Every structure is written in structure tokens, then in C-alpha cells.
Amino acid sequence: MAGTAWRSAIRNVLRMLGLTINGQDKTKPQEVSRVLGSFKNGSPQPRNFIREMQTVTLIPGDGIGPEISNAVMKIFEAANAPIEWEERNVTAIKGPGGKWMIPPDAKESMDRNKIGLKGPLKTPIAAGHPSMNLLLRKTFDLYANVRPCVSIEGYKTPYTDVNLVTIRENTEGEYSGIEHLIVDGVVQSIKLITEQASERIAEYAFEYARNNQRASVTAVHKANIMRMSDGLFLRKCREAAEKHKDVKFTEMYLDTVCLNMVQDPTQFDVLVMPNLYGDILSDLCAGLIGGLGVTPSGNIGANGVAIFESVHGTAPDIAGKDFANPTALLLSAVMMLRHMGLHSHGKKIETACFDTIRDKKVLTKDLGGNSKCSEFTEAICQKVRDMD
Amino acid sequence: MTFWGLGGPKWWQQASRSVSISASLSRVESPPARADATFKVTMLPGDGVGPELMTAVKDVFKAGDVPVEFDEFHLSEVQNMASEDKLEELLSSMKNNKVAIKGKIHTPMEFKGELASYEMRLRRKLDLFANVVHVNSLPGYSTRHNNLDLVIIREQTEGEYSSLEHESVPGVIECLKIITRAKSRRIAKFAFDYATKKGRNKVTAVHKANIMKLGDGLFLQCCAEVAQLYPKIKYENIIIDNCCMQLVQNPYQFDVLVMPNLYGNIIDNLAAGLVGGAGVVPGESYSAEYAVFETGARHPFAQAVGRNIANPTAMLLSAANMLRHLNLEYHSHMVSDAVKRVIKQGKVRTRDLGGYCTTGDFVHAVVENLRHRPNY
């Protein structure tokens, strides 16, 4: 991959020398506030030929992970996206002190680059270490999971015009993992809600809404039953709403949201909620648009770290056979481009992807077609090149 | 008051009023239904549109000459009509009558010093452990998924709704979710008994045991143990988030679903949305001795109060189920057929089903259809 990266770098430099340099184009990509979601400026940026290549940590993953990662890299290459990939492996190793951790070079790479793209990881059942996703979450303090669910034209589901985003608190709540066997036959599981985490996620939700021109934020809760815990979450959401008066804020019970979501999903915009409800609702919304094979997802952490991932499984039965569908990872990569401010590239790749799916000529098996992964990738690359 | 009106001897009550196990153990033939025998049923209108729906039920019953008499109680937390004495009165009435029909008692959002709402306390005191929601597509009203026929069984007394919360330090709140083997076994047995009685083929347990290993793990283990006692019924399990996804993509793969409290709340409402909303899905709650009939998706729907737009279908279908439970088969069929006929004809529909009629119009149409039944 280094060869092609060099080639594009040299191409950029040559282009720069070949054109008159406009003073404005010299602006460097801004490093500030990546934790605030993608930038407000959605308009196509001027072609920054002096823009330096940004490095992104790539974690291919297991099963179909390597195939779809290659597909994404190829498409990015075709789109001339100024991204340099650093591949890392994250199998858990036992660090000093006996604690399981990810390999130090992976951690160092992520801390340096701040942005990562991850394929599906498998958790071996009796390996003795916690799930890889959990380990990554703890290492980088990934507190927000963002899943935009947009209906894909060309992939028909009974639900059309879905356009919502679920933002889920990812560190505490019902998934705190604190369980005890009190007496034989009685188990107690603790749901933890803290002020700090609720405040952080509420702030992030409003920032996201503002940066992505979203009209409203809805807090989903069950404060009628869990009065203190969800009550605290709701209070923090209300306080954050006060500070961001330009975004409309509503609150709705979880059961009402479920009821209305399957009848009319167009009434929802941005949803923010604690861990368990978020898990369920984000999968529900993924089901509305066609399943986990086409849903992008991003995890935002403290210190500006952001890891974008595909949420489907490793599909070991089709690994290596060129049957995989790279759409989920591709759309997550597009989310990543938007987060980094490369809106024009993001739009280009996304449009190419949607057009290819809409044309229905080259589709992978899970989308209803008969083509291979490489053919699908090639079709998208072609469309991207045609757009230039 | 007649002998039957007081509820009769214990064995008669067990034979006719309890579900599954006791019913199959009874060795008496069902006594003939006497026309002048009235059954007493406790009625609790609740909040929001509850009173309007109850009026609808009473109107239809009167028009159909249904031999049921209602004992009304008004208990409401939001309207400040709740107190311990009222709750006691209500409980003693229910213990006498054994059967009740109710709306939803809304839980106010403000924390008034009591963590458990009246609705939850009612459930606990009567030990209404099983909540059954019948999700059936209505003929004549098509949604994105047609011909659905699911039963959702939810454990109603423990799980996440334990109301055990505390603030350890300011800003850190813990909420306990309790799962016990006894109650998990009980609900699993109820689910399999129900499936056997109604001739269902498959029971699917819904859980999140990959994350909550001890809690949901115990629930799953109990379900698996009970499943072995029923070899004719297929048993499967599925994780809650996958279940939600499958319900919106392919709901026909499910038959009977059994799950703990919170997941039950979510799936009840999801499934209700699949067939047409909270206005069309009936539900009931069972304990070993009592049965309470209500709507499937429980919302007080306060925005519709006084506007006469609520859909009484769910409550009427639930009332028909109640009549079947009381062994009044003829009347039960009469009411449910009338409601289904009105929906099938499609001329009179309330707002939530896409029409413009009021609750009153709908009830009137149902009453009309009642009278057209052939008399014999």
C-alpha cells in the first residue's frame, strides 16, 4: 500500500506545482475539536492540493474483515482520498500485571492518528479474555456509539424514508457487568447511571445535531419506572437542551418510541439514550433499513479518538470466498471522512455506492444479486472515477 | 344474589377461572350457563382514555345483553385520587370477583417519595406474574406485515422493574435488576402450558445473556429446563436486539415469545406497532387465581382525553377474551365477531386506523353488528 500512497502524494505535489496557488487553499486541515462530530461546513471544500495525507489506523478484523477492508482501500484510492492507512492487529495479549490489553503498537498508532476504521472482530468463546470490542471500548474510553440509519434506495424494505440517528451511551448503564449471585436462585444485576457519563453523552448528542444540521433530539428513557436512574439521565439531557436552544428537544418513553418507530419512522430525528435501550433501538433501526450488512457505525471517545466500524459479524462461512458485502464498512468509512472534514470525498464515495446499489446490476448475494465482492467494488470504483 | 353470582364453591372457581393447570385437573363438566346469572367483574377505568374505553365496553355489553355486572373503582395517581384505603378496597373486590378489566393507571413523572407506582403494587399484591399479549393482524386492515399471529408472554413482577434504586454518592445511581429461579421457572412453565393449551408449535425465549451472564443466564437456564418437559414444543432462544431486528424484517418466524420484564415491554409495543398500534391489541395478566384483562400496549394516551377519538378495539377484544374466560362463549364470539366485522367493512374507522370516526361512532357500528347476529 505504501507504493500507491507515495504515488498519490507525488501526484498531489505535481498538481500543486501545475496550478496557480490561491492563498485560501493553503489552509491546513483543522485538528481542533474532532470530538464534536463532523464539521458544520457541509459545502464541498476547494480541492486542497496542499492538503497533507492523513493517517488512519485500519484494523481489518477477522473472517471477511480483510476482504472488505481491501475493498474500502481500493475505493478510497479510486476517489483520491488523502488517506494513508496504517494496518494494525488487535488480538488481545496479556500485559504486565496479568491484565488483558490490546497490543501496544496498536494503542500507540490509535493515540497518534486519533481516527480508526475497524472491521468485524471475533471473540473466541473460551479464550479467557473479554470481548475485543469491550477491550477497545475500555482502552479508548469510547463513550458514544453513533449509528445513522438512512434508507437505501435500491434496497427495498417495507420501511421507506427512514432518516434517523441513534446515539447510545456506551460505557455504563445496564451493561456495567456488575452481577452477583445473592443466594442460590437469586441473581442481582446492577444498572449504573452516573451524572458525568449522562452529561457527556447529552452534550455530544446536541453537538452532533448542531454539526450535522439535525432539527431535533429526542431523549429515550423509562423514567416512569426507573425513576431515579433514568430520572438522572433525563435531567442531564434537559440541562444540555437548555444550553443548546437552537436544537429542539423532546423526551419520549421507550415503549412509545418502539410503538411509533414501526408505524412511522419518519417522525424521529436524533435519538439519545442509555446503554441497553440504545443497543436494542439501534438494532431495531438497522432492521428497518435492511439489516447489519448495510449499517454504518461510529464510536466516539474521549481525547478526540474516533473509531468507525462495521457492526456485522465475521461471517466465517463465507470468509475468503469473495462473497462479502463491503457496504457497511464503506458507509462507516464515509462517516469517518465526514468526521474528518473531507465532505466532498465522502459525498462522492457515498453517491457512487448508492448509485451502484440502485442500478441493481452488480449486487452481492445478501443484497439480492449474484456478483462477487470484487465486482461490486470495481463497479463502485468505476462510478467514482466517472464522477471526476 | 344467586349462588352463581357470589362466585360459587372453590372447585367451580378453579375449574373455570384459572388458566391451564387447574383447568386440566378439574373433573367436573361445565355447568350450563344460566341466562339470569350475572358475573361480577371489577372494573378499573384508570387514567387517560381509560374511562372512555370502559364506557364503550359497557355500552356494547348492554346492547348485547351480556350477563356481566361491573364493580367500578376509580384509582388514579395523577389525579390525586389514590390512597392506601382505596387500594385495599380495590384489592378486596378483586379477590372476591377473581376477574377484572382495567385501563392504565398512569405513573406521574415526579418522584413523590414512593418508588413503586400503584400499577406495580397492584401487580405485586395480586401476584399477576404473567402478561399475555395477543398480536393478531386484523382482517381488513393491512399493515406492512399481514397475517401475523404472535403471542408474547412477559414476566411481570421482577426483573428491571424492581423499584430498588439508590444513590450511593451524589451523581451515581444504582438500579437493581433481580432475577430469581423460582419466578423464571414459573413463567417458563406458564409459557409452555399456554402453548400446549392453544396448540402452538414453538416457544422462543428472548434474553441478553451474552452481556448479563448471571441474570439472563439464569432465566435462559430455567427456560431450557422447562422445555425438556414438553418434548412436543420446539424451543429456541434469541438475543433481544437480534429479535427486534428480526421482528421488523421477518416476524413470521416467531410463534410464542417468552421474556423477562423490560424486554417484554419493548417487544409488546413493537409487535403492537406491527399490526396497527396500541388501539388494536388486547392483553391480559394472569396470576394463579386471578385474571385481569386490559389492552396489550399500555398507554394512558392522555392527548386524546375528551376528544372522543380513542380506538376501543383493543378493549373490546380484551372484553371478549374476558367473556371466554368466564365461559360465556356465545357472548364472547358475538362481541369479537361484531368488532372484526366492523373493521373488515372498513367504513367506520377511528383516527389511528386512518379513518375519521369518533369512538362513539365505532361503538355504535359494533352495536349494530351485534343485533344482526342470527338468534337461535
Interface residues (C-beta under 8 A of the other chain):
Chain A: T157 P158 Y159 E174 Y175 G177 E179 H180 L181 D184 G185 V186 V187 Q188 S189 I190 K191 L192 I193 T194 E195 Q196 K222 A223 N224 I225 M226 R227 M228 S229 G231 L232 L254 D255 T256 C258 L259 N260 M261 V262 Q263 L276 D279 I280 L281 S282 D283 L284 A286 G287 L288 G291 L292
Chain B: T107 M109 F111 L115 S117 M120 R144 H145 E160 Y161 S163 E165 H166 E167 P170 G171 V172 I173 E174 C175 L176 K177 I178 I179 T180 R181 A182 K208 I211 M212 K213 L214 G215 L218 I240 D241 N242 C244 M245 Q246 L247 V248 Q249 L262 N265 I266 D268 N269 L270 A272 G273 L274 G276 G277 A278 A297 H299
